[in-house]
Amino acid sequence: MNRDLTNYRKSYEKSFLEEENLSDSPFQLFSEWFKEVEETGSVEEVNAMTITTSGLDGFPKSRIVLLKHFDEEGLIFYTNYDSEKGRAIASNNKVCLSFFWPNLERQVIIKGVAEKVEKEKSETYFGSRPKGSQLGAWASNQSEIIESREVLEDKLKSLEAEYKDKKIPKPPFWGGYCVKPVEFEFWQGRANRLHDRIRFLLDNDNNWIISRLSP
C-alpha cells in the first residue's frame, strides 16, 4: 500500500474570526457557531464530537460521542461508566473535546474536567431514549472482548423478552458526564493557511482570558 496524498489541498475562505466581534463568554460563541452549523443543514450530526482521554495503558485515545446538552456549566454526554472510556476518566478526568464542522471550515477544541452528572439527570435522559437503545445499554459490556456478534444478538433477544411489557430501568453502570471547560480554542479556516485561532483560557479567578494564537 502506497498512497500519495500531497495533492489533497483546499483553500479555506468562507469566514473569519475577529476579536472585536467576540462575546466575553466562550459558551456564547460556541452556541452561536453550533446554531450556524445546524442551520446550514449540511452536517448530519452537528453534535458529534471527539473525546480524547488518557488511557490506562499510557496512550491517549480518541473516539466520537454525541453531545446531548450544553450550558454554561459544561457539555454533557452519556456512556457506559465501565467502558474503556469510563475507566480512563475515573483514573484521569482531564479530557479534551473537539468538534470539526468542515461545511463552515471550523473547529472547536475544549479542554475540561469530566464529572458524573446526577443520577436523576441520567435517569431522565435514559427514559427518553428509544426502547432499542435502552436495551442495548443493558446488552453491551462495552469495551469487553466477546466471542461473536451472535452473543450480543442473543442477549438482546433475551432482554426484549424480559422487558416486553415492563419499564426498562437505567443500568447502574450507565450515565452522563459533564465536561467543565477550562479552555476553549475556536479555529476558523483562512486562506494561505493563516487560520484564525482564538483561545479562551480560564484563570484562577474564573475569568476568561482571550488570546489570539499563531496558526
Residue, then its C-alpha position, 0 to 999 in steps of 0.5 A: m500500500n502506497r498512497d500519495l496524498t500531497n495533492y489533497r489541498k483546499s483553500y479555506e475562505k468562507s469566514f473569519l474570526e475577529e476579536e472585536n466581534l467576540s462575546d466575553s463568554p466562550f459558551q456564547l460563541f460556541s452556541e452561536w457557531f453550533k446554531e450556524v452549523e445546524e442551520t446550514g443543514s449540511v452536517e448530519e450530526v452537528n453534535a458529534m464530537t471527539i473525546t480524547t482521554s488518557g488511557l490506562d495503558g499510557f496512550p491517549k485515545s480518541r473516539i466520537v460521542l454525541l453531545k446531548h446538552f450544553d450550558e454554561e456549566g459544561l457539555i454533557f454526554y452519556t456512556n457506559y461508566d465501565s467502558e474503556k472510556g469510563r475507566a480512563i476518566a475515573s483514573n484521569n478526568k482531564v479530557c479534551l473535546s473537539f468538534f470539526w464542522p468542515n461545511l463552515e471550515r471550523q473547529v472547536i477544541i475544549k479542554g475540561v474536567a469530566e464529572k458524573v452528572e446526577k443520577e436523576k439527570s441520567e435517569t431522565y435522559f435514559g427514559s427518553r431514549p428509544k426502547g432499542s437503545q435502552l436495551g442495548a445499554w443493558a446488552s453491551n459490556q462495552s469495551e469487553i472482548i466477546e466471542s461473536r456478534e451472535v452473543l450480543e444478538d442473543k442477549l438482546k433477544s433475551l432482554e426484549a423478552e424480559y422487558k416486553d411489557k415492563k419499564i426498562p430501568k437505567p443500568p447502574f453502570w450507565g450515565g452522563y458526564c459533564v465536561k467543565p471547560v477550562e479552555f476553549e480554542f475556536w479555529q476558523g479556516r483562512a486562506n494561505r493557511l493563516h487560520d484564525r485561532i482564538r483561545f479562551l483560557l480560564d484563570n484562577d479567578n474564573n475569568w476568561i482570558i482571550s488570546r489570539l494564537s499563531p496558526 
